[in-house]
């Protein structure tokens, strides 16, 4: 059995990073190298996020509550007012919201077909 956090690490975390990276580059006009430093990843990873080659396992673009959380986190990073503790807390809030809304359930089912997503409810706890 695959734990929900494992699915989040494989699929959700890259998708959220990709959205944050795009916000930082498009809205806040940061360079890929700067974004990479802020997110703790390599510049080539940022390039892959920006070109939609990585971080596309789950589409969160139409989820307004998620995009608002991501915009807030990106703004904090761009203004350099996000401490490491704040960053982790906000990132975890994004992931928790995604899980609580059931947005990850179908992905989880693809990794573990034995899960009955109609009866699971683990992420809503």
N, C-alpha and C positions, 0 to 999 in steps of 0.2 A: 504494500500500500504506500502511496506517495502522499506525504503531508501537504496541506495547502501552502505552507511556506516554501516548500520546494518548487511548486508550480509558480509561485510568486517570483522566486529568484530567477527561474528560467525564462519566464515570459513577461510578468508584470513589471519587474524592476527595469529591464531594458526599455520597455515601452514608455514608462514614466521618465526615465533618463532622456530618452529621445525627445519627448515633449518639452522637458525643461531645457534641453540643449537648443532646440529650435526657438523657443521663446527668448532665451538669452541672446541668440544670434540675430533673430529677426526684430524683436521689439526693443532690445537693449543694446543692439549693435556691437556685441562682443565678438572677438575673434575666436576661432576654434581652439586655439591654444589656451586662451583665457578660460573658455568654457570647460575644457578638459581639466585644467587645474582646479576649478571650482567644484567639479563633480568627481574628481579623483580618478579619472580615466585617461586614456591616451588620446592624443589629437586624432589619430586614425579612427578610433572608435567614434569620436564626435562626427567625423566626416561620414562614417557609415550611418549613423543616426540621421544626419541631415539629409542624406540621399535615400532614406527609407530602405536601406539594405540591412539594417539591424533594428530591433525594437518594434517589430510590426506584428507580433503574435496576437496581440489584443488591440482592438481599436477603441480608444477612449476619447477621441476627438469630439464626439457628439454628447458626451456626458458633462453637462454644464457644471455640476458640483465638483467633479474631478478637475476639469480645466481651470476652474476658479482657484482651487487649492494649488494647482501647478503654477498658475500665474503669480499667486502670492509668494510661493517659494522662489520662483525665478526672480521676482522683484527684490526679495530680501537678499538673494545671492548677488544680484547685480549691484545693489547699493552697499554691499559688503557689510550688512548688518545682521547676518545670520551666523551665530556661533555654531561650532560643530554639534553641540547638544540640540540647538534649535533646528538645525538642518535635519538631524536624525529624527527628531520628534515630528516635524512636519512631513518628512518623507514617509514615516510610519503611519501617520494619519491618512495620507493618500492611499497607501496600501490597504489599511483597515477599512476605509470607505469603499474601496473597490471590492473587497471581500464581502463586506456587510451587504452590499447591494446585489450580490450574486453575480457580478460581472465576470468572475473567474471560473464559475462552475462548469461551463461547457469545455473550457480548456482542461480543467482537472479531469473531466470525464475522458478526454482523448488520451491522457496519460495513464489513467486507471479506469478501464471500462467496467470494473466491478462496482464502482460507486453509483448509487442511485441518487442523482442530483435533486430529485423531487423530495426525497426523505432525509437528505444529509443534514443540512442546517448547521454544520460545524462552524462555518465562517460567520454566521449570524449571531454567534454566542457573545 
